Amino acid sequence: QIFTSTLLCLSDVKSIDSKSIDVMGALEVGVECGLIERSVAMFQFSHDLIQQAAYELIPVVEQPWYHKMLGGVLVAQSRLDDTILFVAADQVNRAGIQTIT
């Protein structure tokens, strides 16, 4: 559950394909607890401080890896949606050049 929350906190795009990891169950727990809000096709943290707290659960040395991974996941699921591609590019930029191999 923490993994799912940390993935979500890295980006403004909160929709996740239900075929991905077992994300939907974890997101529903977050909704039930009031930490995450759900609309038609998206999830978002109910408050910026909750998003920040979830992000801070990731050790600082691992944050670039998560940004890079999330950027790759977003590109793969973007279906060439410009908005998602821009968010994916932002995630790769947050990862930093040291993570590009």
Disulfide bonds with the S-S distance in Angstrom:
none
